[in-house]
Amino acid sequence: MMMVSDDCLVECKIDDSDEEQMNTPPPPPEFASKALPPAPKTPTPPANSPSPAPTRPVNRDPHGINQHLKVEVSDVLAEPTTPHSIDGVWTYSLVGFERTRIWTYRCLSLLFAVPLAFLCGVFLAILACLHVWFLVPCIQLSNTFLPCLRSLFMCAVNVFISPFCMSLALCCTQISISLSNKDLDRKRDKDTV
C-alpha cells in the first residue's frame, strides 16, 4: 500500500455556488491525469446580495508543539461492548465532558493567558537582552584575548611546571618494586589469623 505524502496534496475550497473561481495549482506530474482539464467557467454575478463568506479558523499551533493535548472523549470515556448504559446517559455524558473541557479551558485561559504571556514575554526579552549585550560580547572578547592568555600560560607551564615534572619523573624511574612468593605467603598468613 502506497502512502501519499502531504506535499502531493492540494487544498481546494469546496463551494457549490459559482461566486468565486479559484485558481488551484496543478497536481504533481505523477498524479496528473492524461486528459486535458476542462476550461474554467466564467463567473456569473450572484442574483441576491452576497452573504459574508465564512472565515477559516486560524491555526494557533502551526508547529504542532501541543499535539499531545488533543484529547478526545474516546481517549477518556469508553464503554465495553456488553454492559451499556442508557443511550441518553451516554450522549449527555459525552456532551457534558466536551462542554466542561471546553468551558473550563476558556475560563482558565481567560484568567491566566494574558499574565503568563506577559511573564513569558518579559522572560524571553531578558534572555535576548542578556544574550545580545552580555553573552555574545563575552564570547567574542574571550576569543580575542584567549590566544594571548594561552601563550602566557604555555610559557609558565614550560618554565616552571614542566621541569619540575620531568625531574620528578626521572627520580621515580629509579624506583623498582619486586614481589616474591615469600611476601605473598606472609600476607596470606596474616589474613588467615
One Martini backbone bead per residue (centre of mass of N, CA, C, O) as a GRO file, in nm:
protein
  193
    1MET     BB    1   0.095   0.037   0.025
    2MET     BB    2   0.058   0.371  -0.073
    3MET     BB    3   0.167   0.673   0.039
    4VAL     BB    4   0.077   1.010   0.064
    5SER     BB    5   0.212   1.296   0.067
    6ASP     BB    6   0.158   1.627   0.159
    7ASP     BB    7   0.289   1.754  -0.104
    8CYS     BB    8   0.062   1.624  -0.306
    9LEU     BB    9  -0.145   1.793  -0.179
   10VAL     BB   10  -0.448   1.978  -0.251
   11GLU     BB   11  -0.609   2.266  -0.171
   12CYS     BB   12  -0.970   2.290  -0.178
   13LYS     BB   13  -1.246   2.471  -0.237
   14ILE     BB   14  -1.580   2.413  -0.139
   15ASP     BB   15  -1.821   2.535  -0.383
   16ASP     BB   16  -2.140   2.553  -0.530
   17SER     BB   17  -2.101   2.824  -0.602
   18ASP     BB   18  -2.022   3.083  -0.863
   19GLU     BB   19  -1.870   3.331  -0.724
   20GLU     BB   20  -1.590   3.182  -0.727
   21GLN     BB   21  -1.268   3.149  -0.885
   22MET     BB   22  -1.023   2.922  -0.839
   23ASN     BB   23  -0.671   2.893  -0.851
   24THR     BB   24  -0.535   2.594  -0.890
   25PRO     BB   25  -0.292   2.397  -0.868
   26PRO     BB   26  -0.132   2.168  -1.011
   27PRO     BB   27  -0.062   1.863  -1.007
   28PRO     BB   28   0.149   1.643  -0.984
   29PRO     BB   29   0.278   1.449  -1.234
   30GLU     BB   30   0.209   1.162  -1.098
   31PHE     BB   31  -0.120   1.271  -1.072
   32ALA     BB   32  -0.173   1.338  -1.351
   33SER     BB   33  -0.374   1.350  -1.603
   34LYS     BB   34  -0.412   1.303  -1.952
   35ALA     BB   35  -0.634   1.483  -1.950
   36LEU     BB   36  -0.784   1.764  -2.012
   37PRO     BB   37  -0.880   2.031  -1.869
   38PRO     BB   38  -1.131   2.216  -1.809
   39ALA     BB   39  -1.270   2.494  -1.875
   40PRO     BB   40  -1.322   2.777  -1.731
   41LYS     BB   41  -1.562   2.941  -1.579
   42THR     BB   42  -1.763   3.198  -1.589
   43PRO     BB   43  -1.857   3.429  -1.387
   44THR     BB   44  -2.153   3.487  -1.213
   45PRO     BB   45  -2.369   3.688  -1.097
   46PRO     BB   46  -2.537   3.739  -0.829
   47ALA     BB   47  -2.870   3.766  -0.737
   48ASN     BB   48  -2.798   3.829  -0.462
   49SER     BB   49  -2.675   3.922  -0.189
   50PRO     BB   50  -2.388   3.890  -0.046
   51SER     BB   51  -2.259   3.676   0.168
   52PRO     BB   52  -2.065   3.612   0.411
   53ALA     BB   53  -1.778   3.464   0.439
   54PRO     BB   54  -1.633   3.218   0.581
   55THR     BB   55  -1.399   3.176   0.813
   56ARG     BB   56  -1.100   3.065   0.880
   57PRO     BB   57  -0.934   2.900   1.094
   58VAL     BB   58  -0.688   2.954   1.311
   59ASN     BB   59  -0.361   2.850   1.345
   60ARG     BB   60  -0.227   2.818   1.680
   61ASP     BB   61  -0.037   2.545   1.590
   62PRO     BB   62   0.192   2.531   1.344
   63HIS     BB   63   0.421   2.329   1.498
   64GLY     BB   64   0.296   2.110   1.698
   65ILE     BB   65   0.354   2.137   2.032
   66ASN     BB   66   0.033   2.028   2.117
   67GLN     BB   67  -0.045   1.723   2.038
   68HIS     BB   68  -0.085   1.589   2.333
   69LEU     BB   69  -0.370   1.773   2.386
   70LYS     BB   70  -0.550   1.591   2.196
   71VAL     BB   71  -0.847   1.526   2.348
   72GLU     BB   72  -1.077   1.282   2.350
   73VAL     BB   73  -1.340   1.108   2.460
   74SER     BB   74  -1.222   0.819   2.379
   75ASP     BB   75  -0.962   0.860   2.570
   76VAL     BB   76  -1.153   0.846   2.844
   77LEU     BB   77  -1.433   0.735   2.734
   78ALA     BB   78  -1.557   0.388   2.771
   79GLU     BB   79  -1.748   0.117   2.655
   80PRO     BB   80  -1.829  -0.179   2.650
   81THR     BB   81  -2.016  -0.402   2.469
   82THR     BB   82  -2.214  -0.514   2.690
   83PRO     BB   83  -2.222  -0.283   2.906
   84HIS     BB   84  -2.483  -0.054   2.888
   85SER     BB   85  -2.606   0.240   2.881
   86ILE     BB   86  -2.803   0.473   2.835
   87ASP     BB   87  -2.815   0.669   2.565
   88GLY     BB   88  -2.861   0.940   2.712
   89VAL     BB   89  -2.630   0.916   2.911
   90TRP     BB   90  -2.403   0.900   2.704
   91THR     BB   91  -2.462   1.162   2.556
   92TYR     BB   92  -2.448   1.355   2.809
   93SER     BB   93  -2.161   1.278   2.884
   94LEU     BB   94  -2.022   1.378   2.629
   95VAL     BB   95  -2.127   1.667   2.642
   96GLY     BB   96  -2.022   1.730   2.927
   97PHE     BB   97  -1.727   1.687   2.870
   98GLU     BB   98  -1.686   1.889   2.642
   99ARG     BB   99  -1.798   2.144   2.781
  100THR     BB  100  -1.614   2.138   3.027
  101ARG     BB  101  -1.346   2.147   2.881
  102ILE     BB  102  -1.391   2.408   2.721
  103TRP     BB  103  -1.482   2.607   2.955
  104THR     BB  104  -1.242   2.566   3.139
  105TYR     BB  105  -1.030   2.661   2.940
  106ARG     BB  106  -1.149   2.943   2.892
  107CYS     BB  107  -1.137   3.043   3.186
  108LEU     BB  108  -0.835   2.992   3.237
  109SER     BB  109  -0.735   3.164   2.996
  110LEU     BB  110  -0.862   3.426   3.096
  111LEU     BB  111  -0.684   3.434   3.360
  112PHE     BB  112  -0.374   3.332   3.243
  113ALA     BB  113  -0.277   3.423   2.959
  114VAL     BB  114  -0.183   3.717   2.991
  115PRO     BB  115   0.016   3.694   3.231
  116LEU     BB  116   0.193   3.463   3.105
  117ALA     BB  117   0.265   3.613   2.846
  118PHE     BB  118   0.405   3.843   2.988
  119LEU     BB  119   0.622   3.672   3.135
  120CYS     BB  120   0.741   3.542   2.880
  121GLY     BB  121   0.820   3.806   2.744
  122VAL     BB  122   1.012   3.904   2.966
  123PHE     BB  123   1.198   3.660   2.972
  124LEU     BB  124   1.283   3.669   2.667
  125ALA     BB  125   1.393   3.958   2.680
  126ILE     BB  126   1.615   3.902   2.886
  127LEU     BB  127   1.760   3.684   2.725
  128ALA     BB  128   1.819   3.856   2.476
  129CYS     BB  129   1.976   4.078   2.618
  130LEU     BB  130   2.196   3.898   2.741
  131HIS     BB  131   2.292   3.781   2.474
  132VAL     BB  132   2.362   4.050   2.324
  133TRP     BB  133   2.512   4.221   2.584
  134PHE     BB  134   2.689   3.963   2.715
  135LEU     BB  135   2.757   3.684   2.588
  136VAL     BB  136   2.874   3.758   2.309
  137PRO     BB  137   3.095   3.957   2.407
  138CYS     BB  138   3.243   3.750   2.586
  139ILE     BB  139   3.313   3.554   2.361
  140GLN     BB  140   3.466   3.753   2.180
  141LEU     BB  141   3.678   3.836   2.391
  142SER     BB  142   3.787   3.552   2.444
  143ASN     BB  143   3.873   3.503   2.146
  144THR     BB  144   4.077   3.741   2.153
  145PHE     BB  145   4.245   3.675   2.440
  146LEU     BB  146   4.324   3.368   2.453
  147PRO     BB  147   4.587   3.349   2.289
  148CYS     BB  148   4.753   3.518   2.488
  149LEU     BB  149   4.696   3.346   2.743
  150ARG     BB  150   4.802   3.081   2.627
  151SER     BB  151   5.097   3.170   2.588
  152LEU     BB  152   5.146   3.240   2.890
  153PHE     BB  153   5.075   2.960   3.003
  154MET     BB  154   5.283   2.794   2.840
  155CYS     BB  155   5.527   2.941   2.952
  156ALA     BB  156   5.480   2.867   3.252
  157VAL     BB  157   5.487   2.562   3.212
  158ASN     BB  158   5.773   2.542   3.075
  159VAL     BB  159   5.930   2.683   3.319
  160PHE     BB  160   5.799   2.536   3.589
  161ILE     BB  161   5.641   2.254   3.555
  162SER     BB  162   5.802   2.076   3.357
  163PRO     BB  163   6.075   2.044   3.516
  164PHE     BB  164   5.953   1.918   3.768
  165CYS     BB  165   5.823   1.668   3.630
  166MET     BB  166   6.083   1.557   3.505
  167SER     BB  167   6.244   1.516   3.772
  168LEU     BB  168   6.035   1.332   3.907
  169ALA     BB  169   6.045   1.112   3.688
  170LEU     BB  170   6.348   1.044   3.717
  171CYS     BB  171   6.328   0.955   4.014
  172CYS     BB  172   6.101   0.729   3.964
  173THR     BB  173   6.268   0.534   3.771
  174GLN     BB  174   6.448   0.405   4.017
  175ILE     BB  175   6.201   0.262   4.103
  176SER     BB  176   6.151  -0.068   4.247
  177ILE     BB  177   5.933  -0.353   4.246
  178SER     BB  178   5.937  -0.663   4.431
  179LEU     BB  179   5.787  -0.985   4.424
  180SER     BB  180   5.739  -1.262   4.619
  181ASN     BB  181   5.625  -1.554   4.752
  182LYS     BB  182   5.682  -1.478   5.047
  183ASP     BB  183   5.506  -1.228   5.060
  184LEU     BB  184   5.240  -1.373   4.995
  185ASP     BB  185   5.247  -1.575   5.233
  186ARG     BB  186   5.247  -1.367   5.463
  187LYS     BB  187   4.981  -1.235   5.388
  188ARG     BB  188   4.803  -1.488   5.421
  189ASP     BB  189   4.869  -1.540   5.721
  190LYS     BB  190   4.750  -1.268   5.823
  191ASP     BB  191   4.457  -1.314   5.711
  192THR     BB  192   4.393  -1.585   5.877
  193VAL     BB  193   4.439  -1.456   6.177
   0.00000   0.00000   0.00000
